[in-house]
Every structure is written in C-alpha cells, then in structure tokens.
Amino acid sequence: MMAMRIASYNVKELNSPSKRSQIFGEMRRHKATVLFLQETHFKVSKFPNLSFACYSQWFHSGSHSSNSKGVSIGLHKNCPFMLTDQLCDLDGRFIMVKGRIGQHTYTFINLYAPNANQIKWLQHTLDLAVSFREGITILGGDFNVALNPLLDTSSRKSAHSQRALRSLTLKLARSHFIDVWRTFHPDTRDFTFFSQAHGSYQRLDDLFISKEHLQLCSRSDMGSIVLSDHAPIFVHVRAPQTQSSFCKWRMNEQLLSHPDSKSKLEQALQLYFSVNCSPGVSPNTIWDAHKAFIRGQCISIGAYEKKKRRIKITELMDRIAALECAHKQSLLQSTLHELTLCRESLKNLLNTASAKYYLHFQQRVFGHGNRASKFLMHRLRKRTLNNFVHKLRSPDGTLAFNSDQIA
C-alpha cells in the first residue's frame, strides 16, 4: 500500500497555458495523485488538452453559456483508474466519476458551489452524491461557505444563519461524510481563501471521505495562497501499490543558455578530449564514449540547478506561509505588501520551469513536421469533425439527414 494524495484546488481560471504549467508544476511538487480543480473556466465545447506528462487522465464538467465555472478531475499517470460511471452537471458545478483502482472501487466527487444559495445547492448535490457513490468515496471542492465560523473564519462571523449551517452539517453527517482536515486539526484556525474586498480569511475548501473509510487517511494539510486566491488542500489516502513507469532521459537545452552551466560543459569536454585523444584509441570510440560522458555531466549539472531552484522555491513557500500566518493574525497592510512581493517572486521562478515545457512541446511539433503520424491524425480528426455536415436543407425546405441524400 502507498499514499495516494488527493488535492482540491480552486485555480481561478485555467485557460492560460502558463497558468496550467504553474498549477500542474505545483501539484507535481506536492506529489498529488488525484486533482480536484474548481473554477477552471472551461466551456463544454472548449475543453483544452490537459494530457500532461504526469496527469494523463481527465474528466471535465463545464457550462454551455458561461466560462466562469467549470470543474475537472485529473489523475496521475501511475494511477490505474478504470472508469465505470460518470455524472456531470449541465452548469459546470460538479462532476462525479466512479471506477476501479486495483481491486477497490473509488468514487471521486468534485464540487464548486455558487456564491448564492450555497446551502440549498449543497444539500441537493449531496443527495445526488449519496445515490451515485460506491466504495471509497472522496468528496471535495470549493463549498463557498465556512461550516464553522468560529474556527473557519478570521472574523468569527458568517453571512449564513446558525440554523442553516447546522442543517448543512447535519446533512453531511447523515450522508456519512467526514471533514478530513478538521479531523486531523480539530482546534486549528487556518484558512484557504483571503477576500481582498473584506480583508478577511475563510476556509471554504474542504475534502470529505466516507465515514467507514476514515481509517485509510494518514494526514491532511493545507498549502499556501500563491497561484490563485485560494490555497490547495491535501489528504493522504492509502491505495494499492502501482508500478512506476520507465523514465527516458532528455537533454535540457536550458543548460546551454546559462553562462555558468555552459562554461562547465565546455571545460568538461576539453578535459575529456585532452585525456582520451591518443594514437591507440579509435576516433569512433572516443566520439561514442564522449556522448555518455557529456550526458552524465548534463545530468549532474541539471540536478544541481534543479536542487538550487527547489531550495529557492521551498524558501519562498516557507516565507509565504509565515507571512500568511502573520497576516491572518494582524491583517497589516505592510505584511500584505511583503506577501504579494514574495508571491510574485515565486511566480517568476515557476515561469522558468514553464519555459522548459514549452520548448519540449515545440520540439515535438517540429519533429513530427508534415509526416503522416498520430499527431497529424489527431489534428485532422478534429478538423474532420468540425467540417462534418450532419444535415442539409433542400431547396423545397425539407431537411436531409441521410448521408446519401447529403452527398
């Protein structure tokens, strides 16, 4: 058994490629296995291709009329999830998927509650979830309501009445759902959302698990508010062991754009050829061996640069977490200003990693060229579907649906 990490994150728009790269990079650093993403702003007709290297299986729910909503569930490539059933909201507010991982049945439910009438909407959606769920059920998302104002808000107040909040809490209990983060942190006052307009913090994002499977959870923690106006929340759940896939080495071209790395590689090559070029050794052997040597040097330098970048990211994340904690207590404007600067520094640092993925994508597209390959097949398939004529109106006004009549 290994820990399967579930993450719930209100990403506040995911249509930008750079934003997607930053979000998935952060989730990869947190080693998230299953992603619950809210407020993706995807329309039903415009779901982007999110088959990244780490998260290859996706399920979406979007709105037909607006791109202000949208929820998605993504699974890691090493998570052998086999879908058996799926339920989507026509307005892009929730998505429920059911399937098997190994010998166990899992149900993943991702919610994004509206800003008004949240409690009635949540109670209705919980009825659907109870009828849909099977096996180990994980329910999460942006509930847009603090269940316990005394602990889940910095102002200790709520716009909802105590009676309404009590009815929602009772509904969750009768549905046998347990708030995992609150279970592991019963008295902690921490928050996932900061309102600039009201200058207050709230814990609006939650992850629940079916009551009988609470013993499978080992811990739950909360991230920092960096790439969105919400912080991600995580839960560790034991899951069947999966085999890791083979990793193929690829040259990191960004090393050649860094003067220090480029200088190290040049010195290593000069040293190699000065030592190994001798009359008794074949030039072909020297050339073939130098490929393995320089690959090892690239791996070493790349690992060193990656370690430095991770240390900087960790330091900034720790600093952001400390500043967030201080701002939650004091709400000082100077602390918020320093917090904003640290967040911008972290985003700039993450953009360097995004450039690497863009370069690899361009390389893959250029490598395919105009050859008849799977890449071209997928592009032509989309064009064929867009240009397909499924009906035609004749001069007399009748509609023809038969392909022979259309032709």
Phi, psi and chi 1 to 4 in degrees:
 res  aa     phi    psi   chi1   chi2   chi3   chi4
   1 MET       -  138.6  -57.7  -70.1  -76.2      -
   2 MET  -128.3  165.6   72.3  170.0 -173.5      -
   3 ALA   -80.8  123.0      -      -      -      -
   4 MET   -99.9  116.6 -179.6  172.8   65.2      -
   5 ARG   -94.8  119.6 -161.4  170.6 -162.2 -162.8
   6 ILE   -96.3  133.5  -44.1  -66.4      -      -
   7 ALA  -124.5  135.0      -      -      -      -
   8 SER  -117.7  129.2  177.6      -      -      -
   9 TYR  -149.4  119.4 -159.5  177.9      -      -
  10 ASN   -83.8  107.0 -177.0  -42.3      -      -
  11 VAL   -89.2  -11.4  -65.5      -      -      -
  12 LYS    53.0   62.6 -165.4 -177.3  178.2 -177.8
  13 GLU    91.9  127.5 -174.4  -90.6  -38.0      -
  14 LEU  -134.3   21.7 -150.7   59.3      -      -
  15 ASN   -81.3  -22.5  -73.7  -53.1      -      -
  16 SER   -78.3  128.7  168.2      -      -      -
  17 PRO   -59.6  -38.3  -23.4   33.2      -      -
  18 SER   -66.9  -38.5   60.0      -      -      -
  19 LYS   -65.3  -40.8 -179.5   73.0  172.6  -70.5
  20 ARG   -62.1  -43.2  -70.6 -159.7  -66.9  -94.6
  21 SER   -62.2  -40.4  178.6      -      -      -
  22 GLN   -68.1  -43.3  -67.9  174.4   -3.3      -
  23 ILE   -64.0  -47.6  -68.2  -68.0      -      -
  24 PHE   -69.4  -31.4  -64.2  138.7      -      -
  25 GLY   -63.9  -41.9      -      -      -      -
  26 GLU   -65.9  -42.0 -177.6 -179.2    2.6      -
  27 MET   -66.0  -34.7  -67.7  -62.7   97.7      -
  28 ARG   -67.5  -38.6 -171.4  170.2   60.2 -108.7
  29 ARG   -65.5  -32.6  -78.1 -171.2  -63.0  -84.2
  30 HIS   -81.7   -1.5  -75.3  -70.6      -      -
  31 LYS    58.6   42.6  -61.2 -179.5  179.9  179.2
  32 ALA   -75.9  138.0      -      -      -      -
  33 THR   -97.2  -41.8  -49.6      -      -      -
  34 VAL  -123.8  129.6 -178.1      -      -      -
  35 LEU  -109.7  127.4  -53.5 -178.0      -      -
  36 PHE  -106.6  106.5  -71.6    8.1      -      -
  37 LEU  -110.0  132.2  -55.3 -178.5      -      -
  38 GLN  -117.8  159.7  -56.3   89.7   40.4      -
  39 GLU    55.7   49.1 -153.9  172.5  -13.9      -
  40 THR   -76.3  -19.2   57.0      -      -      -
  41 HIS    64.8   32.3  -67.6 -173.3      -      -
  42 PHE   -93.3  134.2  -65.1  157.8      -      -
  43 LYS   -88.2  161.0  -77.8 -171.3  174.9 -179.7
  44 VAL   -60.9  -37.6  171.8      -      -      -
  45 SER   -87.3   -2.2   58.3      -      -      -
  46 LYS  -134.5   50.9  -65.5 -177.5  179.5  179.7
  47 PHE   -77.5  120.7  -71.8  137.8      -      -
  48 PRO   -74.5  164.8   28.4  -34.2      -      -
  49 ASN   -81.1  109.5 -179.1   16.2      -      -
  50 LEU  -106.9   21.8  -60.4 -177.8      -      -
  51 SER   -77.7   73.8  -61.9      -      -      -
  52 PHE   -79.3  174.0  -78.0   75.0      -      -
  53 ALA   -59.9  -38.7      -      -      -      -
  54 CYS   -90.3  -40.5  -74.8      -      -      -
  55 TYR  -113.3  103.1  -57.7  101.0      -      -
  56 SER  -106.5  -16.9   55.8      -      -      -
  57 GLN  -115.9  125.5 -167.0  173.0    7.2      -
  58 TRP  -133.4  148.2  -73.7   92.4      -      -
  59 PHE  -134.5  129.7  -53.9   95.9      -      -
  60 HIS  -123.3  154.1  -55.1  -73.2      -      -
  61 SER  -139.1  125.4  175.9      -      -      -
  62 GLY  -135.5  171.6      -      -      -      -
  63 SER   -95.4  148.9  173.1      -      -      -
  64 HIS   -79.0  -29.0  -70.2  -88.4      -      -
  65 SER  -106.8  -25.0   58.1      -      -      -
  66 SER  -135.8  150.3  171.9      -      -      -
  67 ASN  -107.7   23.8   60.9   -7.9      -      -
  68 SER   -92.3    2.6   61.5      -      -      -
  69 LYS  -124.4 -142.9  -52.9  160.7 -169.1  172.0
  70 GLY   100.8  132.1      -      -      -      -
  71 VAL  -132.6  150.1  -69.8      -      -      -
  72 SER  -142.7  150.5  -62.2      -      -      -
  73 ILE  -123.4  122.9  -65.1  178.0      -      -
  74 GLY  -118.7  143.5      -      -      -      -
  75 LEU  -123.2  142.7  -65.2  105.7      -      -
  76 HIS   -65.0  152.1 -163.0  -86.1      -      -
  77 LYS   -62.5  -25.9   62.7  179.9  179.8 -179.2
  78 ASN   -89.0    5.7  -68.3  -23.1      -      -
  79 CYS   -99.9  104.2 -177.7      -      -      -
  80 PRO   -78.6   67.7   30.3  -32.8      -      -
  81 PHE   -84.4  126.3 -178.6   78.3      -      -
  82 MET  -112.4  109.9  -57.6  -65.6  -66.4      -
  83 LEU   -68.7  135.7 -179.7   68.8      -      -
  84 THR  -119.0  -27.5   58.2      -      -      -
  85 ASP  -158.1  156.6 -162.3    3.5      -      -
  86 GLN  -151.0  141.4  179.0  176.5  -11.4      -
  87 LEU  -136.8  124.7  178.2   63.1      -      -
  88 CYS  -120.8  150.1  -63.3      -      -      -
  89 ASP   -86.9  137.4  178.4   34.7      -      -
  90 LEU   -69.1  -17.6  -62.6  178.2      -      -
  91 ASP  -102.1    5.1 -158.8   27.4      -      -
  92 GLY    74.4   28.8      -      -      -      -
  93 ARG   -99.1  -24.1  -72.6  -70.3 -177.8 -177.1
  94 PHE  -152.4  159.1   69.5   77.4      -      -
  95 ILE  -145.0  136.7 -178.1  170.2      -      -
  96 MET  -126.9  127.3  -52.5 -179.6 -171.5      -
  97 VAL  -126.7  144.8  -64.6      -      -      -
  98 LYS  -131.2  137.6 -173.5 -171.2  -33.8 -179.4
  99 GLY  -171.9 -170.9      -      -      -      -
 100 ARG  -117.6  139.6  -62.0 -172.2   65.1   82.0
 101 ILE  -123.6  107.1  -59.5  178.0      -      -
 102 GLY    67.4 -125.4      -      -      -      -
 103 GLN   -97.5    6.5  -58.4  -60.3  -40.9      -
 104 HIS  -114.0  148.0  -55.9  -85.4      -      -
 105 THR   -97.9  131.9  -60.1      -      -      -
 106 TYR  -123.2  146.5  -75.3   80.7      -      -
 107 THR  -126.0  122.6  -57.8      -      -      -
 108 PHE  -110.9  125.2  -60.9  122.0      -      -
 109 ILE  -125.3  119.9  -55.9  172.9      -      -
 110 ASN  -116.5  124.9 -174.5   12.6      -      -
 111 LEU  -120.1  148.1  -49.4  177.9      -      -
 112 TYR  -136.4   96.6  175.1   45.0      -      -
 113 ALA   -72.1  149.6      -      -      -      -
 114 PRO   -70.8  168.4   24.3  -32.5      -      -
 115 ASN   -79.5  -13.7  -66.0  -37.2      -      -
 116 ALA  -129.2  147.2      -      -      -      -
 117 ASN    55.6   38.9  -61.5  -39.6      -      -
 118 GLN   -60.9  -42.9  -58.4   96.5  -51.5      -
 119 ILE   -67.3  -43.2  -66.2 -179.1      -      -
 120 LYS   -64.2  -40.6  -71.7 -175.2  178.4  179.7
 121 TRP   -64.6  -43.0 -176.2   90.0      -      -
 122 LEU   -65.2  -40.2  -73.6  168.5      -      -
 123 GLN   -64.5  -40.5  -70.3  174.8  -22.2      -
 124 HIS   -66.3  -42.1  171.8   69.6      -      -
 125 THR   -67.8  -33.3  -51.9      -      -      -
 126 LEU   -63.8  -35.5  -78.2  172.7      -      -
 127 ASP   -62.6  -41.3  -69.5  -26.2      -      -
 128 LEU   -65.3  -39.9  -63.3  176.7      -      -
 129 ALA   -64.5  -40.6      -      -      -      -
 130 VAL   -64.7  -39.5  169.3      -      -      -
 131 SER   -74.4  -22.3   60.6      -      -      -
 132 PHE   -92.4  -32.4  179.2   82.5      -      -
 133 ARG   -67.5  156.7   70.6  179.8  179.0 -175.9
 134 GLU  -159.6  137.9  179.6 -177.3   -7.9      -
 135 GLY    72.8 -144.3      -      -      -      -
 136 ILE   -76.7  116.0  -56.6  171.5      -      -
 137 THR  -110.1  127.2  -55.9      -      -      -
 138 ILE  -114.1  119.9  -49.8  -67.8      -      -
 139 LEU  -115.6  124.4  167.7   71.0      -      -
 140 GLY  -152.7  174.7      -      -      -      -
 141 GLY   140.2 -167.5      -      -      -      -
 142 ASP   -96.0  106.0 -178.8   -1.1      -      -
 143 PHE   -82.6  -14.3  -78.3   46.9      -      -
 144 ASN    56.7   27.4 -103.7  -38.6      -      -
 145 VAL  -155.4  137.0   59.6      -      -      -
 146 ALA   -87.6  117.9      -      -      -      -
 147 LEU   -69.0  -32.5  -61.9  177.1      -      -
 148 ASN  -128.5   95.3 -173.3  -13.4      -      -
 149 PRO   -58.0  -32.1  -22.2   32.2      -      -
 150 LEU   -65.7  -33.6  -65.7  178.3      -      -
 151 LEU  -106.0  -26.7  -67.2  176.3      -      -
 152 ASP  -102.0    6.6  -64.8  -24.1      -      -
 153 THR  -136.7  147.2   63.8      -      -      -
 154 SER   -74.8  -26.3   60.1      -      -      -
 155 SER   -87.2  -10.5   62.4      -      -      -
 156 ARG    62.1   24.2  -59.1  179.0 -173.8  -89.7
 157 LYS  -128.0  162.6  -61.3  178.1 -178.1  178.8
 158 SER  -142.7  146.9  175.2      -      -      -
 159 ALA   -75.6  -11.7      -      -      -      -
 160 HIS  -100.1  150.9  -55.9  -81.5      -      -
 161 SER   -72.4  156.5   65.0      -      -      -
 162 GLN   -61.3  -34.0  -72.4  -67.4  -29.4      -
 163 ARG   -65.1  -43.1 -178.1  178.4  179.9 -179.5
 164 ALA   -66.1  -42.9      -      -      -      -
 165 LEU   -64.5  -37.8  -67.8  174.3      -      -
 166 ARG   -66.3  -36.9 -163.6  179.6  -58.4  113.1
 167 SER   -67.5  -37.2   66.3      -      -      -
 168 LEU   -69.1  -42.7  177.1   57.8      -      -
 169 THR   -61.7  -40.8  -54.7      -      -      -
 170 LEU   -66.5  -37.3 -175.2   60.9      -      -
 171 LYS   -63.1  -42.3 -177.7   71.8  173.8 -179.2
 172 LEU   -63.8  -41.1  -73.1  164.8      -      -
 173 ALA   -66.3  -42.5      -      -      -      -
 174 ARG   -69.5  -23.9  -71.6  177.1  175.5  173.5
 175 SER   -84.3    1.7  -57.2      -      -      -
 176 HIS    62.8   41.5  -56.9  -72.0      -      -
 177 PHE  -108.9  136.4  -76.2  116.9      -      -
 178 ILE  -118.4  131.7  -59.9  -64.3      -      -
 179 ASP   -73.0  107.0 -173.5  -12.3      -      -
 180 VAL   -68.5  -44.9 -176.8      -      -      -
 181 TRP   -62.4  -43.0 -169.9   89.0      -      -
 182 ARG   -68.2  -28.8 -177.5   53.5   67.7 -167.8
 183 THR   -65.7  -40.6  -58.9      -      -      -
 184 PHE   -84.1  -17.4  -75.4   91.9      -      -
 185 HIS  -131.9   70.9  -51.3  -85.6      -      -
 186 PRO   -64.8  -29.8   22.4  -32.4      -      -
 187 ASP  -117.9    7.1  -58.6  -41.4      -      -
 188 THR   -81.3  134.5  -56.0      -      -      -
 189 ARG  -104.2   94.8  -61.8 -175.2   70.6 -115.1
 190 ASP  -134.9  157.7 -154.5   -7.7      -      -
 191 PHE  -136.9  156.6  -43.2  104.5      -      -
 192 THR  -112.3   -5.6   61.4      -      -      -
 193 PHE  -142.8  136.4  172.9   73.4      -      -
 194 PHE  -118.7  124.4  175.6   67.6      -      -
 195 SER   -92.5  113.8  173.1      -      -      -
 196 GLN   -65.4  -35.1  -65.5  -81.6   -3.0      -
 197 ALA   -68.1  -41.4      -      -      -      -
 198 HIS   -99.9   -9.3  -60.1   91.9      -      -
 199 GLY    61.5   40.2      -      -      -      -
 200 SER  -139.4  158.1   61.9      -      -      -
 201 TYR  -106.8  150.3  -75.7   92.8      -      -
 202 GLN  -146.9  153.1  -60.4 -180.0   75.3      -
 203 ARG  -103.0   95.8 -172.5  172.8   74.5   91.9
 204 LEU  -100.8  -17.9  -55.5  179.6      -      -
 205 ASP   -99.5  132.6  -55.5   84.6      -      -
 206 ASP  -137.3  156.8  -58.9  -76.8      -      -
 207 LEU  -132.5  121.9  -83.7  171.0      -      -
 208 PHE  -114.6  155.5  -68.7   81.0      -      -
 209 ILE  -134.3  153.2 -167.1  169.3      -      -
 210 SER   -59.7  139.1   42.7      -      -      -
 211 LYS   -55.4  -41.2 -175.9  177.5 -178.9  179.5
 212 GLU   -72.5  -10.2   61.2  -87.6   22.2      -
 213 HIS  -112.3   14.8  -61.7  114.8      -      -
 214 LEU   -62.2  -29.5 -179.2   61.3      -      -
 215 GLN   -67.4  -13.7   70.5  -86.2    9.9      -
 216 LEU   -77.4  -17.2  -64.0  177.8      -      -
 217 CYS   -82.9  131.5  -59.9      -      -      -
 218 SER   -99.3  -33.5   57.5      -      -      -
 219 ARG  -168.0  167.3   73.7  175.5 -170.1  -91.6
 220 SER  -143.7  136.7  178.1      -      -      -
 221 ASP  -141.3  173.4   41.9   33.2      -      -
 222 MET  -127.8  140.3 -169.4 -178.0  -62.9      -
 223 GLY   -87.7 -163.6      -      -      -      -
 224 SER  -111.5  158.0  -60.9      -      -      -
 225 ILE   -84.2  100.2  -56.9  173.8      -      -
 226 VAL  -127.0  -63.0  179.5      -      -      -
 227 LEU   -89.5  -11.1  -57.7  176.0      -      -
 228 SER  -140.3 -178.9  174.5      -      -      -
 229 ASP   -88.8    5.0   54.6   -4.3      -      -
 230 HIS  -118.4  157.7  -73.1 -109.1      -      -
 231 ALA  -102.3  144.0      -      -      -      -
 232 PRO   -73.7  154.4   27.0  -32.9      -      -
 233 ILE  -127.6  141.7 -173.5  169.9      -      -
 234 PHE  -127.3  149.7  -55.7   94.7      -      -
 235 VAL  -138.2  132.5  167.6      -      -      -
 236 HIS   -95.5  123.1  -72.7 -108.2      -      -
 237 VAL  -125.8  133.7 -178.7      -      -      -
 238 ARG   -69.1  136.7  -73.3 -178.2  -66.9  163.6
 239 ALA  -141.6  161.5      -      -      -      -
 240 PRO   -59.0  147.9  -22.8   33.2      -      -
 241 GLN   -65.5  137.2 -179.9   69.4   43.5      -
 242 THR  -123.4  152.5   55.8      -      -      -
 243 GLN   -84.0  137.6  -64.4 -178.7   -9.1      -
 244 SER   -80.3  143.8   58.0      -      -      -
 245 SER   -83.1  161.5   58.9      -      -      -
 246 PHE   -72.9  134.4  173.9   74.3      -      -
 247 CYS  -102.5  123.9 -178.8      -      -      -
 248 LYS   -95.8  131.2 -175.6  178.7  179.7 -179.2
 249 TRP   -72.1  141.9  179.7   80.1      -      -
 250 ARG  -136.8  139.7  174.5 -176.9  -77.1  178.8
 251 MET   -64.0  131.5  171.6   66.5 -177.9      -
 252 ASN   -90.7   98.9 -176.2    4.5      -      -
 253 GLU   -65.6  -19.4  -63.7   85.2   -5.7      -
 254 GLN   -66.5  -19.6  -71.1 -175.3  -38.4      -
 255 LEU   -63.4  -31.3  -65.4  177.6      -      -
 256 LEU   -75.6  -16.3  -58.4  178.7      -      -
 257 SER   -91.9   -7.4   60.8      -      -      -
 258 HIS   -96.7  120.7  -63.5  162.0      -      -
 259 PRO   -56.3  -41.9  -23.4   33.3      -      -
 260 ASP   -65.4  -45.3  -66.5  -19.8      -      -
 261 SER   -65.8  -41.6  -57.9      -      -      -
 262 LYS   -62.9  -40.4 -174.1  177.1  179.2 -179.3
 263 SER   -64.6  -40.2  176.2      -      -      -
 264 LYS   -63.9  -40.3  -69.6  178.8 -178.5  178.0
 265 LEU   -67.7  -40.0  -69.9  174.5      -      -
 266 GLU   -63.6  -42.7  -70.4  175.8   -9.9      -
 267 GLN   -64.9  -39.0  -67.3  175.4    7.4      -
 268 ALA   -65.4  -40.4      -      -      -      -
 269 LEU   -66.5  -42.8  -76.7  174.0      -      -
 270 GLN   -61.1  -42.5  -68.7  174.4    1.5      -
 271 LEU   -64.6  -41.7  177.5   62.5      -      -
 272 TYR   -62.0  -50.6  171.0   83.3      -      -
 273 PHE   -69.4  -32.5  -74.5  111.9      -      -
 274 SER   -68.3  -30.7   63.7      -      -      -
 275 VAL   -85.2  -38.5  171.7      -      -      -
 276 ASN   -97.8  -16.0  -66.5  -79.6      -      -
 277 CYS   -78.3  103.9  -73.4      -      -      -
 278 SER  -141.3  156.4   58.7      -      -      -
 279 PRO   -59.5  -29.8  -23.4   34.5      -      -
 280 GLY   -82.3   -3.7      -      -      -      -
 281 VAL  -110.0  134.3 -177.6      -      -      -
 282 SER   -66.9  137.7  169.7      -      -      -
 283 PRO   -58.3  -35.6  -24.0   33.9      -      -
 284 ASN   -63.6  -40.0  -68.0  -25.9      -      -
 285 THR   -65.3  -42.7  -57.5      -      -      -
 286 ILE   -62.5  -42.6  -64.0  174.7      -      -
 287 TRP   -67.5  -44.1 -178.9 -106.0      -      -
 288 ASP   -66.0  -39.6  -69.0  -23.0      -      -
 289 ALA   -69.8  -30.3      -      -      -      -
 290 HIS   -67.4  -25.7  115.3  -83.2      -      -
 291 LYS   -64.5  -44.4  -63.2  177.6 -176.1  177.7
 292 ALA   -66.4  -37.8      -      -      -      -
 293 PHE   -64.5  -48.7  171.2   78.2      -      -
 294 ILE   -70.4  -29.2 -160.1   62.1      -      -
 295 ARG   -63.7  -42.0 -179.3  170.6   65.5 -120.4
 296 GLY   -62.9  -38.1      -      -      -      -
 297 GLN   -65.8  -41.7  -67.1  -65.5  -43.7      -
 298 CYS   -63.6  -41.0  -70.7      -      -      -
 299 ILE   -63.4  -42.3  -67.9  173.8      -      -
 300 SER   -64.7  -49.1  176.0      -      -      -
 301 ILE   -66.5  -41.0  -63.4  173.5      -      -
 302 GLY   -62.5  -40.7      -      -      -      -
 303 ALA   -64.2  -38.5      -      -      -      -
 304 TYR   -65.0  -45.3  174.0   72.6      -      -
 305 GLU   -65.7  -38.2  -65.5  -66.0  -25.5      -
 306 LYS   -65.4  -39.2 -175.0  177.4 -178.9 -179.7
 307 LYS   -64.5  -41.8 -176.4  178.1 -179.9 -180.0
 308 LYS   -62.3  -42.8  -76.7 -156.9  -50.2 -178.3
 309 ARG   -65.2  -39.7 -174.0  170.4   64.7 -107.3
 310 ARG   -65.4  -38.2  -78.0 -177.0  173.4  178.2
 311 ILE   -63.5  -43.3  -69.3  174.3      -      -
 312 LYS   -62.6  -42.9  -70.6 -178.3 -179.1  178.2
 313 ILE   -63.4  -42.3  -68.8  174.7      -      -
 314 THR   -63.5  -42.8  -57.5      -      -      -
 315 GLU   -62.5  -43.2  -69.8  175.4  -10.3      -
 316 LEU   -66.3  -39.7  -77.1  171.8      -      -
 317 MET   -63.8  -42.2  -68.3  -69.4  -71.0      -
 318 ASP   -64.7  -40.8  -67.0  -18.4      -      -
 319 ARG   -65.1  -40.8 -178.8   59.3 -179.4  162.5
 320 ILE   -63.8  -42.2  -71.0  171.9      -      -
 321 ALA   -62.4  -42.0      -      -      -      -
 322 ALA   -66.0  -42.3      -      -      -      -
 323 LEU   -67.0  -37.7  -71.2  171.5      -      -
 324 GLU   -61.7  -44.3  -82.6 -173.0   -8.2      -
 325 CYS   -61.2  -42.9 -176.1      -      -      -
 326 ALA   -66.4  -39.3      -      -      -      -
 327 HIS   -70.6  -33.3 -171.3 -112.9      -      -
 328 LYS   -63.5  -29.6  -70.3  171.5 -175.9  177.3
 329 GLN   -85.9  -40.2  -59.6  -65.4  -30.0      -
 330 SER  -103.6  -32.1   63.7      -      -      -
 331 LEU    58.3   32.5  -64.2  177.4      -      -
 332 LEU   -75.9  142.9  -67.8  175.5      -      -
 333 GLN   -69.0  -35.1 -163.0   65.6   27.2      -
 334 SER   -64.3  -39.1   58.2      -      -      -
 335 THR   -65.6  -40.5  -52.4      -      -      -
 336 LEU   -64.4  -38.3  179.0   60.0      -      -
 337 HIS   -63.7  -46.2  177.9   68.7      -      -
 338 GLU   -64.3  -37.4 -173.3  178.1   -3.3      -
 339 LEU   -63.2  -41.6 -179.0   59.2      -      -
 340 THR   -63.9  -40.4  -56.3      -      -      -
 341 LEU   -63.7  -42.6  -68.0  178.3      -      -
 342 CYS   -63.9  -38.4  -71.5      -      -      -
 343 ARG   -65.6  -40.0  -72.8  170.6  176.3  167.5
 344 GLU   -65.7  -39.7  -71.3  -61.2  -35.3      -
 345 SER   -62.2  -40.7  -60.7      -      -      -
 346 LEU   -66.4  -41.1 -178.6   58.6      -      -
 347 LYS   -62.9  -40.3  -71.2  179.8 -179.3  179.1
 348 ASN   -64.0  -37.1  -66.5  -26.8      -      -
 349 LEU   -69.2  -36.6 -169.5   59.4      -      -
 350 LEU   -71.5  -26.7  -64.8  175.7      -      -
 351 ASN   -64.6  -28.9  -80.1  -27.0      -      -
 352 THR   -64.4  -36.0   59.2      -      -      -
 353 ALA   -70.9  -33.4      -      -      -      -
 354 SER   -64.9  -35.2  -56.6      -      -      -
 355 ALA   -61.3  -33.0      -      -      -      -
 356 LYS   -64.8  -42.3  175.8 -177.6  176.3 -178.0
 357 TYR   -69.0  -36.2  -62.6  113.1      -      -
 358 TYR   -62.4  -41.1  -68.5  147.8      -      -
 359 LEU   -64.1  -41.5 -173.1   62.0      -      -
 360 HIS   -65.9  -37.4  -73.2  169.7      -      -
 361 PHE   -65.9  -43.6  176.6   75.8      -      -
 362 GLN   -62.5  -38.9  -68.6  174.6   -7.3      -
 363 GLN   -63.7  -40.4 -179.3 -176.2    6.1      -
 364 ARG   -66.8  -41.1 -174.1  166.0   69.6 -109.9
 365 VAL   -65.8  -43.0  173.6      -      -      -
 366 PHE   -65.7  -36.5  179.2   79.6      -      -
 367 GLY   -64.1  -35.4      -      -      -      -
 368 HIS   -71.1  -37.8  -77.4  -74.2      -      -
 369 GLY    57.9 -136.7      -      -      -      -
 370 ASN  -105.8   23.0   57.5   -4.6      -      -
 371 ARG   -75.2  153.3  -67.6 -175.6  -71.4  111.5
 372 ALA   -78.4   95.3      -      -      -      -
 373 SER  -134.3 -178.3   59.3      -      -      -
 374 LYS   -63.0  -35.4  -71.9 -175.3  177.1 -179.4
 375 PHE   -61.0  -46.6 -176.8   80.8      -      -
 376 LEU   -65.9  -36.6  179.4   62.1      -      -
 377 MET   -62.0  -44.0  178.8 -170.5   68.9      -
 378 HIS   -65.4  -38.7  -69.5  -51.3      -      -
 379 ARG   -65.4  -43.8  -57.7  -70.1  -66.0 -177.4
 380 LEU   -69.1  -33.3  -68.2  176.9      -      -
 381 ARG   -63.1  -42.8 -179.6 -176.7  -63.4  172.0
 382 LYS   -63.5  -41.6  -68.5 -179.1 -179.9  179.8
 383 ARG   -66.4  -38.4 -179.0  175.9  -64.5 -179.3
 384 THR   -63.7  -42.8  -58.2      -      -      -
 385 LEU   -65.8  -37.7  -67.7  174.9      -      -
 386 ASN   -67.9  -33.5  -68.2  -26.5      -      -
 387 ASN   -93.7   -0.1  -63.5  -25.3      -      -
 388 PHE   -68.8  129.6 -179.0   75.0      -      -
 389 VAL   -96.7  109.8  178.8      -      -      -
 390 HIS   -97.0  -12.6   61.7  -76.7      -      -
 391 LYS  -155.0  156.9   62.2 -178.4  178.2  179.7
 392 LEU  -147.9  135.1 -170.6   67.7      -      -
 393 ARG   -93.7  126.4 -173.6 -179.6  -61.9  -86.8
 394 SER   -80.6  166.5   62.0      -      -      -
 395 PRO   -57.3  -28.7  -26.4   35.5      -      -
 396 ASP   -84.3    1.9   58.8   -2.4      -      -
 397 GLY    97.8   -5.3      -      -      -      -
 398 THR   -83.4  150.2   59.0      -      -      -
 399 LEU   -96.6  133.8  -72.4  176.3      -      -
 400 ALA  -109.4  125.9      -      -      -      -
 401 PHE  -109.6  -16.8  -61.9   93.9      -      -
 402 ASN   -75.0  135.8 -169.8  -68.7      -      -
 403 SER   -64.4  -32.4   56.8      -      -      -
 404 ASP   -66.8  -37.6  -65.7  -26.2      -      -
 405 GLN   -72.4  -36.2  -64.2  175.0  -15.1      -
 406 ILE   -67.2  -41.6  -65.9  175.8      -      -
 407 ALA   -67.2      -      -      -      -      -
